[in-house]
Amino acid sequence: MARKVRDRELGDRASRAKLKPRGKPYWRTLDQGVHIGYRKNPTAGGKWVGRVYQKGAAAPYLTHTLPGVADDKADADNKTVFSFYQAQDQVRAWAAEQHHGVPAAGPTVSGAIDKYEADLGVRGGDAGNVRRVRKHLPAALLGRAVVELQADELRSWRDGLTKSLASATVNRVITVLAAALNHLADLDQRVAANRPSWRSGLKAIAGATRRHHVILPNAAVAKLVETAAEFGDDFHRLVWVEAETGARYSQVVKLAVKDLQDRRGPPRLQMPRSKKGRGEKLISHVSTPITTALAAELRRAAGGRPPTEPLLLHGGEPWKAAQHLQMFSRLVKAAGLDATITSYSLRHSSICRQLLSGVPTRIVAVNHDTSTVMLERVYSAHIGDHADALTRAALLDVSAAAAELTVIEGRQ
């Protein structure tokens, strides 16, 4: 079932009663190119109206007045009297018919996205990317039956996104859509038969680089941590933990007081694992070494708070999603560094620091809650430098070996 849109003016009869009667409907966006409208009629009850955008047509919009009336004067029954939310289903169904001529055969792309978003909610995943996909999908694709998807139409949509979005952003959008379609295919064999369509049509754009793939030298990382203190202790601790551990923001803000282990042995954090990737992660936390200086600062901040409370706070409250972004941008400016640096640069820098220090790739992957495959894909150049350094240290120096042999023979 498609995701419902909420609206303060149209959502209930009390709110609609305050609207002034007028000839033009009160429009609200349902999906890209699809709108629902309400035309007020004080005597007979309002009417719901649908509207779809027609690219290239003489009239840009096609409108349709739904049968029945709005539930202004009677309770909705979804037969002749429709609520705002019931009318949304009617508009979406009508919009799908306009694009395809017949109702969609089987689950639609919109339905696949809804199921995937619900699954992410159960698994505690981030649904933000799903909302981004829905924002960029036109009504024609949202209402398209998944079994009828064609590679060329998906490829055309993907290529069209590059006109307004960076290639790396397009790759993130199409990756989430592919994940939603694969999730539905895992549940429905009819859909699974059409996997080749999106595997071909949603291939990633080659050569796209992500803005936050910035590797910082140790001095720049230290400068960021030092300058963060000027923005308050809470932000300073957050940046310090990100810099030392290389963990994602979403992981760091989930740390609890009990995750700081500094009573016995070298200090460490039991870092919560992310919800990224497919499948269930059997290990919920990863033991991550930290310096004694950071451990002392975190212990001071923890005070005597209960073990289950958040370790890192912002003004006495838990950090919220993306709450650090604007602060980090100001931090980069205050530190006099390149504006392209983001908090994710601390993660990339941590990974490369460990690789170039000789830490085995598998251990680097575990430390950063990722896979060796992902490391090889994103950090191949740095892994090459790492492999070169290790191999060079083991090269045979023939002249040195000959000198050693001469010494050995001379002793006989």
C-alpha positions, 0 to 999 in steps of 0.5 A, a space after each residue: 500500500 502506498 505511503 500516505 501523505 499527511 496535510 494539516 489543511 486537508 487531512 480532516 473535515 474540521 481543517 477543511 471547514 476553515 478553507 474558503 470556497 473557490 473554483 480552483 482546488 487546493 492541491 497537494 503533491 502525492 508523488 512526483 507529477 501526481 497531485 490530489 486536490 480538494 474542491 470545497 462545496 459548502 452545501 453538497 460536500 467537497 469533491 476530491 480531484 486527481 491531477 497528473 503531469 503529461 510531459 510534452 502534451 498540449 495541456 501540461 496536466 490531466 485532471 479527474 474528479 473522483 466519484 463520491 464526495 469528501 467526508 465533510 458531512 458524513 463518515 467515510 465508507 470508502 464507497 461513496 464517501 472518502 476521507 483524504 487518505 482513502 482518496 489518495 489511493 483512488 488518485 494513485 490508481 487513476 494516475 497509474 491507469 493514465 500512464 499504462 492504460 490498464 491497472 498495474 499487473 501485480 506489485 508496483 514500484 511504489 509498493 516495493 519501496 513501501 515494503 522496503 521502507 517497512 523492512 528497514 524500520 523493523 531492522 532499525 535501518 535508515 529510511 532517509 535514503 528511501 524517501 530520497 528515492 521516492 522524491 526522484 521517481 516520476 509518477 510513471 515509474 512509481 505506478 509501474 508494475 515491477 514485473 513490467 519494468 524494462 531496462 531501457 526505461 530505468 536507464 533513461 530515468 537514471 541518466 536523466 537524474 545526472 542533469 540535476 544531481 552529481 553522478 555519485 548521488 545518482 548512484 546512491 539513489 539507484 542503489 536504494 531503488 535496486 535494493 527495494 526491488 530485490 527485497 520485493 523479488 525475494 518475496 515474490 517469484 513473479 517479480 524475481 523473474 524480472 531481476 535482469 531488467 533492473 540489474 541492467 538498467 540500474 547499473 552504477 555510473 562508472 567513475 563517479 566519486 563521492 564528495 566526502 572521499 577525502 583522505 586527510 593527513 594526521 596533522 589535519 585530523 588533529 587540527 579538526 579535533 583541537 578546533 572542535 573544542 572551541 565549539 563546546 565539550 559535547 561536539 569536541 568529544 563527538 569529533 574526537 571519537 569519530 577521528 580515533 575510531 573511524 566509526 560512522 556518526 550513526 554508530 557513534 551516537 548510539 554508544 552507551 556509557 557501558 560501551 566504554 571499557 577502561 577499568 581493566 586493560 587497554 581502553 576500548 569502546 564496544 562500538 555498535 554495528 551499523 545497519 548497513 548491508 544485507 542480512 542479520 549481523 550476529 555480532 552487535 558490537 565491535 571492540 575498538 581500541 582508543 587512546 588513554 587520553 580519549 578514554 579519560 575524557 569520555 569517563 569524565 563525561 560519563 560521570 556517574 550516569 547509568 550504564 544504558 544512557 547515551 555516552 555522548 550527549 548534545 546539550 544534555 540530550 542524545 544526538 539526533 540524525 544529521 544534527 552534526 552536519 552544520 556544526 562540522 561545516 563550521 568546524 572545517 571553516 574555522 580550522 582553515 581546511 578545504 570546504 569539501 571535507 565532511 565528517 565522513 572524511 575522518 572515517 576514510 582517513 582512519 581506514 587509510 591510516 591503518 592500511 598504510 601502517 601495516 594493519 591487515 586488511 581484514 582487521 581494518 575491515 572489522 575495526 570499521 564495520 565493513 568488508 574487505 570487498 568494500 575496502 578493495 572497491 573504495 580504497 584500492 589505491 591505498 591498499 596498493 600503496 600498503 601492499 607495495 610497502 609490505 612487499 618492498 620490505 621483503 625484497 631480496 637485496 642481492 648485494 646485502 645477501 652476498 655480503 652476509 655470505 662473505 662474513 659467514 664464509 670468513 668465520 669458517 
